[in-house]
Amino acid sequence: MEKKRFHSVRLEGDKCRGCTNCLKRCPTEAIRVRGGRAHIIDERCIDCGECIRVCSYHAKVAVTDPLSSISRFRYKIALPAPSLYGQFKELRGISQVLNGLKQMGFDEAFEVARGADVVSRAIRERLRNPDLPRPVISSACPAIVRLIQVRFPDLIDHIVDVRQPMEVAAMIAKREFARTHQVPESEIGCFFITPCPAKVTAVRNPIGHETSAVDGTISVLEIYGLLSSQIRNAPVDITIETASDLGVGWAKSGGECRAVSPDNSLAVDGIENCIRVLEEIEDNRLRELEFFEGAACTGSCVGGPLNFENNYVARSNVGRLSSRTADPDLNVDSGMMTKYDLYDSSRILPNSAMKLDDDLIEAMRKMDRIETIYKELPGYDCGSCGSPTCRTFAEDIVQGAATQMDCIHKMKEQLRIMAQQMVNLAQTTRE
């Protein structure tokens, strides 16, 4: 039985004006406009947040946990994403953020960048296996992983089977806190400070493993104001900054490649750019590529839609904090590779949302009908019909979700024909 899907990205219908901004930008064609309102196709949505970013009416939102949710646990640990550091222009040190989070009510703040150090070493070890399909694709961005499930299922085996840094950080944080304070792990809650909705969904519906070690996700926007006020008085204490500069650098595009450091790697940010490169990988046009780091957001995590600061400013801030050369292996004992469950426990499966029908013969018949209808359409891809392109409109017609008269151009042509028929009928009647 398929697990019920959770989506962080939601539509607030009363705010939607039925424009086509989100329709045109969705990378998996998961949005339709029907009856003057947008609708999200649950099976196709990958929670990348592009619709949140482009909606002028703020009708798309991301559902995250409120700060008050930390009270569910006796002990609370904050897991700040490295991109959080980039939100503050006057930050003198990462320890200010860590201390500021503790002043907000958390018992501890554990750097997700430290989890990135561990993941970097685990990926390096995986890359030593010559039998892995090349290029090896990063699993760090859940939106890209879900994009591959939907649009590039043939590349699933290329995705490295190492868990995301937030998962690894949560596992380490709980075990270390429990040992230090002599408390059961069941009383400890780890809350990820997230820059994007895709990671919220990855916690509620994990990819590659059954359950998440993270207990909640709080958006950067949710805590930014309060944290800013706490940081002003927070002390700088470099002794509590345990992650390497390379781990912190994961926040911006190219940071993972720099930490993993394969001979031939490629970092791409922005989901449309990632799609173009994944198409080349699928077509076997990048044979020499060793490692691919793809990030759905422009600039990577610093460009997440739940951040406060401008993407480019945040990237500069993170660069200032992670400018030194470092080796994450120096921070990561080899025993960590077996001490924690760093690897996926289940195979990532394709998402069948794009499949026309379970029956192959029926699917082929539908494909033929789609091609026939598509040839009759104007090919403007204007979105006025409520579907993102003429081809998806033809598919919607075949699947019973639209009719040809939803196309304004077809309707105009039909009205022109009807008007001419009425003229001809009037002339015939007068004669």
Beta strands, then each sheet from edge to edge (+ up, - down):
strand 1: 9-11
strand 2: 31-34
strand 3: 37-40
strand 4: 60-62
strand 5: 75-80
strand 6: 108-109
strand 7: 136-137
strand 8: 188-194
strand 9: 216-219
strand 10: 265-269
strand 11: 291-295
sheet 1: 1+ 4-
sheet 2: 2+ 3-
sheet 3: 6+ 5+ 8+ 9+
sheet 4: 7+ 11+ 10+
end
